[in-house]
Every structure is written in structure tokens, then in C-alpha cells.
């Protein structure tokens, strides 16, 4: 932390700017550590399990993720927004969001069990799904992460996530050394969520206050549900078009194809962290500007979009160019079929960058009532194209579908939603001249955003 402070102090920034820059640095450090830690351990696990079992493991994870959104109920963005607006009511917002998430999590697990019993023939796969579905309960503690995001204070959450990554990696390496079966790695991934929840609680108690002070308020619950319901529909559509491809591949082709597809997805995540981190860091700043300085908000929202999207473009091009050695010297020759998939799939991150930046603006401007439409368009596109292209081109068909779906969702869908035409104009400006912002030192641009 002292090193980070010393680096920031050299720029002679105001306290507000220092807080934003420090928060961004910690967020980036944490995300990179988590991604690289997960990637390195994932490589070892993938080499050990082989494409067939590795594909089955990712099939289980994707299957559960299809239902996870119903447990979160779209509450995360609304919780952050309301805490920024009314920080004095934090205990009420956190407690109410937690209570709602816990109730939805229990209901979701019940639905998973019912649907799996009716649709999944393999007994082993069913039990792996049941075991991993318990992670949904642990994820309810993300309300704590949302609070730290709202107050622009990522440092302690990042430390928790880094510690979780280290411990989780150590456990998986031990499992590799003792030649554990597949179910051991699925249980270890479940344990990761337990570690993270415990870390969140510890950080909150040390830096914020007692969890026992959280308050569930019926009126607040009704308000949050009304505000978040459009985001639930949106979130459900997002998860479906992001994860349904792996489930469809597993059912339409085989689990091995899911293994190849998952390897390409691992590297794609390295690019996805760019728009995610920038959005989480800048959103609280934009919320305050929108309520007080609308003209300044518009300028900085445009700069935010330009920097995020074009920074992502650069990252995608680099990953695509080095895809072959990247896969060959990491996951190994047995996953060489993933190279062509990665060269295609990585470009979906550009569409994701558009979706992430505009999604933040939609919530800030309280236009989320229609956000479900764009993601439903993406959902229909994904399912339709997968049904069409997977039989024709196999796994490559799913990869192409993922790219088209991302652009339909984050960009083209706004053509059909008049209320989002202002945002669409900003996206067109971003495409035409947004690249110029890459000529500006990124740190200087971030400073501009935080003024």
C-alpha cells in the first residue's frame, strides 16, 4: 500500500482524485491477480483432467450460472446506486438486499434440483450440479462488495479476493498432487465461494461495522424489487446468452467440445476485466455528476466509453495475434483446437465493453426499465444462432455466435429502443473518433474523469 501511495503522490493530485486512482489501481491489481491465479491453476487442472472431464466441470459451472441471476435479482447495481445517493441508510440497504438475495437463493436452488431431476440423465452430473449450486447461497454476501464499491474503497475487498485466490489455488494444487477425482475440484471451487464470503464479512467488520446492524426493511425491499426487476430480466438474458452456449454444446455435441470452448473463454476473460474494472470504479463518480452537473456528466461519460471500448479493442487484437502460442504453451497440445476459437471469441469483448459502459449509464440515468429489451434481443440471437450454427460448424459456430450476440446486445439493440438513442449516438461517436482518447495518457484521462 505504501508503494502505491508513493506512486500516486508524485502526481500532486487532490484527495478526491487520489481516492479514485488508488481505488482503480487496487481494483486492477485484484482483478489481474484473480484472473492470472485462476488461469494458472486452471491450466494445471485442465492438463490433469483432459478435455473430456474439464469440459464436464465447466458444463456444471455454466449450468448453475444459468440460474444464479435469479438469486441476485438484479439488485447489485441498484444497491450501489442507492448507497451512493443515501449513504446514511447503508445498513438498511445492505440488510434488505442481503435478505432478499438469501430468500431468492434458497428458491433458486429448489428450482435447480427440480429441473435437473427432470432433464439430466447422468447421475454423477446431477450430483455435481447439486453440490455446486450451494455456491449461490455464498454469493449473497456480494452485498458487502457492493458497499465497498459504492464508497470507492476497493482496497480491503481486493485483499480478501487475493487471499481467496491464493488459498483456493493451494487447495487445488494439493488435489492435483494427490490425484483427486473430478468431484474434488468441483467441491474445491465451491469452497472458494465460502472463503470469499468469510473474507467479505471480516473486511466489513474491521473497516465498516457490525453485520448485526444490518436492517431488513419491508418498504425498502418493495422499492428495491421494483427498481431491480427490469435488471433481473436483463440479467437473466445476459447469463443465458453468456452461458447457454456451453450447455448447448454439451448437449448437442459432447462435453469435450465444452472443454475446448472453455479454454478459449479463459483467455477472453483477460480482456473482459478492462471494461468491468473501469465501470465499477467510474460509476460512483458519474452518479454524483449526473445529479449535480449534467453537462459535465455527458462529457465524462463519453470519455469513459471511448477509453473503455478502444482500450478493449487493443487488448483483443493482441490476444488474437498470439492465440496459437498462448494455448500451445499453456494448456498444451491436447487443447490446440481452442486456438481458432480464441481468435474468434476474443472479439466479443468489444461488444461486452459497449454493454458494460452503456449499462452503467442506463442505471445512472434511471432508464433500466427498458434494459431487458436489449438483453432479450441478445438472448434470442444467441439461442437462435447456436441452434443454426452449431449443427453447421460445430464449436466454431458457437464462437461466432458469441461475437454476434455481444454486438447485438451492447450496440445494435439500441436502434430499436428510442429512449436509448442518445446513448446510441454516443456509441457512434465512440466508433468514429473515440480512438483519439488512446493518444492521451490513460492516467491523465482517468484524472479528467475524476474531477
C-alpha positions as CSV (number, residue, x, y, z in Angstrom):
1,X,0.0,0.0,0.0
2,X,2.9,2.4,0.8
3,X,4.3,1.8,-2.7
4,X,1.0,2.7,-4.3
5,X,0.7,5.8,-2.2
6,X,4.2,7.0,-3.1
7,X,3.4,6.5,-6.8
8,X,0.2,8.4,-6.6
9,X,1.7,11.2,-4.5
10,X,4.1,12.0,-7.4
11,X,1.2,13.3,-9.5
12,X,0.2,16.0,-6.9
13,X,-3.5,15.1,-7.1
14,X,-6.3,16.3,-4.9
15,X,-7.6,13.9,-2.2
16,X,-10.7,13.1,-4.3
17,X,-8.5,12.2,-7.3
18,X,-6.1,10.2,-5.2
19,X,-9.0,8.1,-3.9
20,X,-10.3,7.3,-7.4
21,X,-6.8,6.5,-8.8
22,X,-5.9,4.4,-5.7
23,X,-9.3,2.6,-6.0
24,X,-8.7,1.9,-9.7
25,X,-5.1,0.6,-9.0
26,X,-6.3,-1.8,-6.3
27,X,-9.2,-3.0,-8.5
28,X,-6.8,-3.7,-11.4
29,X,-4.3,-5.4,-9.1
30,X,-7.0,-7.5,-7.6
31,X,-8.6,-8.5,-10.9
32,X,-5.3,-9.3,-12.5
33,X,-4.3,-11.4,-9.5
34,X,-7.6,-13.3,-9.6
35,X,-7.6,-13.8,-13.3
36,X,-4.0,-14.9,-13.5
37,X,-4.3,-17.1,-10.4
38,X,-7.4,-18.7,-11.8
39,X,-5.8,-19.1,-15.2
40,X,-2.6,-20.7,-13.9
41,X,-4.4,-23.1,-11.7
42,X,-7.0,-23.7,-14.5
43,X,-4.2,-24.6,-16.8
44,X,-2.9,-27.2,-14.4
45,X,-6.3,-28.6,-13.7
46,X,-7.2,-28.7,-17.4
47,X,-4.0,-30.5,-18.2
48,X,-4.7,-33.0,-15.4
49,X,-8.3,-33.7,-16.2
50,X,-8.1,-33.6,-20.0
51,X,-10.7,-32.1,-22.4
52,X,-13.5,-34.5,-21.6
53,X,-13.6,-34.1,-17.8
54,X,-12.5,-30.4,-17.9
55,X,-15.5,-29.9,-20.3
56,X,-17.8,-31.7,-17.9
57,X,-16.6,-29.5,-15.0
58,X,-17.3,-26.3,-16.9
59,X,-20.6,-27.7,-18.1
60,X,-21.6,-28.0,-14.4
61,X,-20.4,-24.4,-13.6
62,X,-22.3,-23.0,-16.6
63,X,-25.5,-24.9,-15.8
64,X,-25.6,-23.4,-12.3
65,X,-24.7,-20.0,-13.6
66,X,-27.8,-20.0,-15.7
67,X,-29.8,-19.9,-12.5
68,X,-27.6,-17.7,-10.4
69,X,-29.1,-14.5,-11.8
70,X,-32.4,-15.3,-10.2
71,X,-30.8,-15.3,-6.8
72,X,-29.1,-11.9,-7.4
73,X,-32.4,-10.5,-8.8
74,X,-30.6,-7.6,-10.4
75,X,-30.1,-6.0,-7.0
76,X,-26.3,-5.2,-7.3
77,X,-26.4,-2.1,-9.4
78,X,-29.5,-0.7,-7.6
79,X,-27.9,-1.3,-4.2
80,X,-24.7,0.6,-5.3
81,X,-26.8,3.4,-6.8
82,X,-28.9,3.9,-3.7
83,X,-26.0,3.7,-1.3
84,X,-24.2,6.4,-3.2
85,X,-27.3,8.6,-3.1
86,X,-28.2,7.9,0.5
87,X,-25.1,6.7,2.4
88,X,-26.8,7.4,5.8
89,X,-29.1,4.4,5.1
90,X,-26.4,1.9,4.3
91,X,-27.4,-0.6,7.0
92,X,-31.0,-0.6,5.7
93,X,-29.9,-1.1,2.0
94,X,-27.3,-3.7,2.7
95,X,-29.6,-5.7,5.1
96,X,-32.6,-5.6,2.9
97,X,-30.6,-6.6,-0.2
98,X,-29.0,-9.4,1.7
99,X,-32.3,-10.7,3.0
100,X,-33.8,-10.6,-0.5
101,X,-30.8,-12.4,-2.0
102,X,-30.8,-15.1,0.6
103,X,-34.5,-15.8,0.0
104,X,-34.1,-15.9,-3.7
105,X,-31.0,-18.1,-3.4
106,X,-32.9,-20.8,-1.5
107,X,-35.8,-20.7,-4.0
108,X,-33.3,-20.9,-6.9
109,X,-31.6,-24.0,-5.5
110,X,-35.0,-25.6,-5.3
111,X,-35.7,-24.8,-8.9
112,X,-32.3,-26.2,-9.9
113,X,-33.0,-29.5,-8.2
114,X,-36.4,-29.8,-9.8
115,X,-35.2,-29.0,-13.3
116,X,-32.1,-31.2,-13.1
117,X,-34.1,-34.2,-11.9
118,X,-36.3,-33.8,-15.0
119,X,-33.7,-33.1,-17.6
120,X,-30.3,-34.5,-16.7
121,X,-30.0,-38.3,-17.2
122,X,-26.4,-38.8,-15.8
123,X,-26.4,-39.4,-12.0
124,X,-22.9,-38.1,-11.5
125,X,-23.6,-34.9,-13.4
126,X,-26.8,-34.3,-11.4
127,X,-24.9,-34.6,-8.0
128,X,-22.2,-32.3,-9.2
129,X,-24.8,-29.7,-10.1
130,X,-26.5,-30.1,-6.7
131,X,-23.2,-29.7,-4.9
132,X,-22.0,-26.6,-6.8
133,X,-25.5,-24.9,-6.6
134,X,-24.7,-24.3,-2.9
135,X,-22.3,-21.5,-4.1
136,X,-25.5,-19.5,-4.8
137,X,-26.1,-19.1,-1.1
138,X,-22.5,-17.9,-0.5
139,X,-22.8,-15.3,-3.3
140,X,-25.4,-13.4,-1.3
141,X,-22.5,-11.8,0.6
142,X,-21.7,-9.8,-2.5
143,X,-23.8,-7.1,-0.9
144,X,-20.6,-6.3,1.1
145,X,-18.6,-5.9,-2.1
146,X,-21.3,-3.6,-3.4
147,X,-20.9,-1.4,-0.4
148,X,-17.2,-1.0,-0.8
149,X,-17.7,-0.2,-4.5
150,X,-20.3,2.4,-3.6
151,X,-17.8,4.2,-1.2
152,X,-15.0,3.8,-3.8
153,X,-12.9,1.8,-1.4
154,X,-11.7,-1.4,-3.1
155,X,-8.5,-1.9,-1.2
156,X,-9.8,-4.2,1.5
157,X,-12.1,-6.2,-0.8
158,X,-9.2,-6.8,-3.2
159,X,-7.0,-8.0,-0.4
160,X,-9.8,-10.5,0.5
161,X,-10.1,-11.7,-3.1
162,X,-6.3,-12.1,-3.4
163,X,-6.1,-14.2,-0.2
164,X,-9.0,-16.3,-1.5
165,X,-7.2,-16.8,-4.8
166,X,-4.0,-17.9,-3.0
167,X,-5.7,-20.3,-0.6
168,X,-8.0,-21.7,-3.4
169,X,-5.0,-22.2,-5.7
170,X,-3.1,-24.1,-2.9
171,X,-6.1,-26.4,-2.3
172,X,-6.4,-27.3,-6.0
173,X,-2.6,-27.9,-6.3
174,X,-2.9,-30.3,-3.3
175,X,-5.7,-32.1,-5.1
176,X,-3.5,-32.4,-8.1
177,X,-0.7,-33.9,-6.1
178,X,-2.9,-36.5,-4.5
179,X,-4.6,-37.3,-7.9
180,X,-8.0,-36.3,-6.8
181,X,-11.1,-37.2,-8.9
182,X,-13.2,-34.6,-10.7
183,X,-15.7,-34.1,-7.9
184,X,-12.8,-32.9,-5.6
185,X,-12.2,-30.0,-7.9
186,X,-15.8,-29.0,-8.1
187,X,-16.0,-29.1,-4.2
188,X,-12.9,-27.0,-4.1
189,X,-14.4,-24.4,-6.3
190,X,-17.5,-24.4,-4.1
191,X,-15.1,-23.8,-1.1
192,X,-13.7,-20.8,-2.9
193,X,-17.1,-19.1,-2.6
194,X,-17.1,-19.9,1.2
195,X,-13.7,-18.4,1.6
196,X,-14.7,-15.3,-0.2
197,X,-17.9,-14.8,1.8
198,X,-15.9,-15.2,5.0
199,X,-13.3,-12.7,3.8
200,X,-16.0,-10.1,2.9
201,X,-17.6,-10.4,6.4
202,X,-14.1,-10.0,8.0
203,X,-13.3,-6.9,5.9
204,X,-16.7,-5.4,6.7
205,X,-16.4,-5.9,10.5
206,X,-12.8,-4.5,10.6
207,X,-13.4,-1.4,8.4
208,X,-17.1,-0.6,8.4
209,X,-19.1,-2.0,11.3
210,X,-21.1,-4.9,12.7
211,X,-23.1,-7.1,10.3
212,X,-25.7,-7.4,13.1
213,X,-26.6,-3.7,12.5
214,X,-28.0,-4.6,9.1
215,X,-31.7,-4.0,8.9
216,X,-34.3,-5.6,6.7
217,X,-37.0,-3.1,5.8
218,X,-40.2,-4.2,4.1
219,X,-40.8,-0.8,2.3
220,X,-37.1,-0.8,1.1
221,X,-37.5,-4.3,-0.1
222,X,-40.5,-3.5,-2.2
223,X,-38.7,-0.4,-3.6
224,X,-35.6,-2.5,-4.4
225,X,-37.6,-5.2,-6.1
226,X,-39.5,-2.7,-8.2
227,X,-36.3,-1.0,-9.2
228,X,-34.3,-4.1,-9.9
229,X,-37.0,-6.2,-11.6
230,X,-36.1,-4.9,-15.1
231,X,-32.5,-5.6,-14.4
232,X,-33.5,-9.2,-13.4
233,X,-34.9,-9.8,-16.8
234,X,-31.9,-8.1,-18.3
235,X,-29.5,-10.2,-16.1
236,X,-31.3,-13.4,-16.9
237,X,-31.0,-12.7,-20.6
238,X,-27.3,-11.8,-20.2
239,X,-26.5,-15.0,-18.3
240,X,-28.4,-17.1,-20.8
241,X,-26.5,-15.7,-23.8
242,X,-23.2,-15.9,-22.0
243,X,-23.5,-19.5,-20.6
244,X,-26.2,-21.2,-22.8
245,X,-23.6,-21.9,-25.5
246,X,-21.6,-24.3,-23.2
247,X,-24.7,-26.0,-22.1
248,X,-25.9,-26.4,-25.7
249,X,-22.5,-27.6,-26.8
250,X,-22.6,-30.2,-24.0
251,X,-26.0,-31.5,-25.1
252,X,-25.7,-31.0,-28.9
253,X,-22.1,-32.3,-29.4
254,X,-20.2,-33.6,-26.3
255,X,-18.5,-32.5,-23.1
256,X,-15.1,-32.5,-24.8
257,X,-16.2,-29.6,-27.1
258,X,-17.1,-27.7,-23.9
259,X,-13.5,-28.2,-22.8
260,X,-12.1,-26.7,-25.9
261,X,-14.6,-23.8,-25.8
262,X,-13.9,-23.2,-22.1
263,X,-10.1,-22.8,-22.7
264,X,-10.8,-20.1,-25.3
265,X,-13.1,-18.5,-22.8
266,X,-10.4,-18.4,-20.1
267,X,-8.3,-16.1,-22.2
268,X,-11.2,-14.0,-23.2
269,X,-11.8,-13.2,-19.6
270,X,-8.3,-11.5,-19.5
271,X,-9.8,-8.8,-21.8
272,X,-13.2,-8.6,-20.1
273,X,-11.7,-7.3,-16.9
274,X,-10.8,-4.0,-18.5
275,X,-14.4,-2.7,-19.1
276,X,-15.5,-4.3,-15.8
277,X,-13.0,-2.6,-13.6
278,X,-13.3,0.8,-15.3
279,X,-17.1,0.6,-15.0
280,X,-17.0,-0.3,-11.3
281,X,-14.6,2.4,-10.5
282,X,-16.0,5.3,-12.5
283,X,-19.7,4.6,-11.9
284,X,-19.9,6.2,-8.4
285,X,-18.2,9.3,-9.8
286,X,-20.7,9.6,-12.7
287,X,-23.7,9.1,-10.3
288,X,-22.7,12.3,-8.5
289,X,-22.1,14.2,-11.7
290,X,-25.4,13.2,-13.1
291,X,-27.3,14.6,-10.1
292,X,-25.3,17.8,-9.9
293,X,-23.5,18.6,-13.2
294,X,-25.4,17.1,-16.1
295,X,-23.3,18.7,-18.8
296,X,-20.1,17.6,-17.1
297,X,-21.6,14.1,-16.8
298,X,-22.2,13.8,-20.5
299,X,-18.6,14.8,-21.4
300,X,-17.1,12.4,-18.9
301,X,-19.5,9.6,-19.8
302,X,-18.3,9.9,-23.4
303,X,-14.7,9.8,-22.3
304,X,-15.4,6.8,-20.2
305,X,-16.9,5.0,-23.1
306,X,-14.1,5.9,-25.5
307,X,-11.3,4.8,-23.3
308,X,-13.0,1.6,-22.3
309,X,-14.0,0.4,-25.7
310,X,-10.9,1.3,-27.6
311,X,-8.7,0.0,-24.8
312,X,-10.6,-3.2,-25.2
313,X,-10.0,-3.3,-29.0
314,X,-6.3,-3.1,-28.5
315,X,-6.4,-5.9,-26.0
316,X,-8.5,-8.1,-28.3
317,X,-6.1,-7.7,-31.3
318,X,-3.1,-8.6,-29.2
319,X,-4.7,-11.7,-27.8
320,X,-5.9,-12.8,-31.2
321,X,-2.4,-12.4,-32.7
322,X,-0.7,-14.5,-30.0
323,X,-3.5,-17.1,-29.7
324,X,-1.6,-20.1,-31.0
325,X,1.5,-19.9,-28.7
326,X,-0.7,-18.8,-25.9
327,X,-2.8,-22.0,-26.0
328,X,0.0,-24.3,-27.0
329,X,2.5,-23.4,-24.3
330,X,-0.1,-23.1,-21.5
331,X,-2.9,-25.7,-21.8
332,X,-0.8,-27.9,-24.0
333,X,-1.1,-29.5,-27.4
334,X,-4.2,-31.5,-26.4
335,X,-6.1,-28.2,-26.4
336,X,-4.8,-26.9,-29.8
337,X,-8.3,-26.9,-31.2
338,X,-9.0,-24.0,-28.9
339,X,-6.7,-21.6,-30.9
340,X,-9.2,-20.9,-33.7
341,X,-12.0,-20.5,-31.1
342,X,-9.9,-17.9,-29.2
343,X,-9.1,-15.9,-32.3
344,X,-12.8,-15.6,-32.9
345,X,-14.2,-15.3,-29.4
346,X,-11.9,-12.7,-28.1
347,X,-13.6,-10.0,-30.2
348,X,-16.9,-10.4,-28.3
349,X,-15.2,-8.4,-25.6
350,X,-15.6,-5.3,-27.7
351,X,-19.4,-5.8,-27.6
352,X,-19.2,-6.5,-23.9
353,X,-17.3,-3.2,-23.4
354,X,-20.2,-1.4,-25.1
355,X,-22.7,-3.2,-23.0
356,X,-20.8,-2.5,-19.8
357,X,-20.4,1.2,-20.3
358,X,-23.9,1.8,-21.6
359,X,-25.3,-0.4,-18.9
360,X,-23.7,1.8,-16.2
361,X,-25.2,4.9,-17.9
362,X,-28.6,3.3,-18.1
363,X,-28.7,2.6,-14.4
364,X,-27.3,6.1,-13.5
365,X,-29.9,7.8,-15.7
366,X,-32.7,5.5,-14.3
367,X,-33.6,4.1,-17.7
368,X,-33.3,0.5,-16.6
369,X,-37.0,-0.2,-17.2
370,X,-36.2,-1.0,-20.8
371,X,-32.7,-2.5,-20.5
372,X,-34.2,-6.0,-20.5
373,X,-35.2,-5.5,-24.2
374,X,-31.6,-5.2,-25.4
375,X,-30.6,-8.3,-23.5
376,X,-33.6,-10.3,-24.6
377,X,-32.6,-9.4,-28.1
378,X,-29.1,-10.8,-27.3
379,X,-30.7,-13.9,-25.7
380,X,-32.9,-14.7,-28.7
381,X,-29.9,-14.1,-31.0
382,X,-27.7,-16.4,-29.0
383,X,-30.2,-19.3,-28.8
384,X,-31.3,-18.9,-32.4
385,X,-27.8,-18.7,-33.9
386,X,-26.5,-21.5,-31.8
387,X,-29.3,-23.8,-33.0
388,X,-28.4,-22.8,-36.5
389,X,-24.6,-22.6,-36.5
390,X,-23.6,-25.4,-34.1
391,X,-25.0,-28.2,-36.4
392,X,-23.3,-26.5,-39.4
393,X,-19.9,-25.5,-37.9
394,X,-19.7,-27.2,-34.6
395,X,-17.8,-25.4,-31.8
396,X,-16.8,-22.6,-34.2
397,X,-20.4,-21.9,-34.8
398,X,-20.8,-21.3,-31.1
399,X,-17.8,-19.0,-31.1
400,X,-19.1,-16.9,-34.0
401,X,-22.5,-16.7,-32.3
402,X,-20.9,-15.3,-29.1
403,X,-19.3,-12.4,-31.0
404,X,-22.5,-11.5,-32.9
405,X,-24.6,-11.8,-29.8
406,X,-22.3,-9.4,-27.8
407,X,-22.5,-6.7,-30.5
408,X,-26.3,-7.2,-30.9
409,X,-26.7,-6.7,-27.2
410,X,-24.3,-3.9,-26.5
411,X,-24.8,-1.8,-29.6
412,X,-27.3,-2.8,-32.3
413,X,-30.2,-3.4,-29.9
414,X,-30.3,0.4,-29.1
415,X,-31.5,1.1,-32.6
416,X,-34.8,-0.5,-31.6
417,X,-35.2,1.4,-28.3
418,X,-35.9,5.1,-28.9
419,X,-35.2,6.0,-25.3
420,X,-31.6,4.8,-25.8
421,X,-30.9,6.7,-29.0
422,X,-28.9,9.3,-27.0
423,X,-26.6,6.6,-25.8
424,X,-26.5,5.1,-29.4
425,X,-25.3,8.5,-30.7
426,X,-22.5,8.4,-28.1
427,X,-21.6,4.9,-29.2
428,X,-21.4,6.1,-32.9
429,X,-19.1,9.0,-31.8
430,X,-17.0,6.5,-29.9
431,X,-16.6,4.3,-33.0
432,X,-15.7,7.2,-35.3
433,X,-13.4,9.3,-33.1
434,X,-13.2,7.6,-29.8
435,X,-9.8,6.1,-30.7
436,X,-8.2,9.5,-30.2
437,X,-8.5,9.2,-26.5
438,X,-6.0,6.4,-26.6
439,X,-3.4,9.0,-27.7
440,X,-3.9,10.6,-24.3
441,X,-2.0,9.1,-21.3
442,X,-4.6,6.8,-19.7
443,X,-3.8,8.1,-16.2
444,X,-4.4,11.7,-17.4
445,X,-7.8,10.6,-18.8
446,X,-8.8,8.9,-15.6
447,X,-7.8,12.1,-13.7
448,X,-10.1,14.0,-16.0
449,X,-13.0,11.6,-15.3
450,X,-12.5,12.1,-11.5
451,X,-12.5,15.9,-11.4
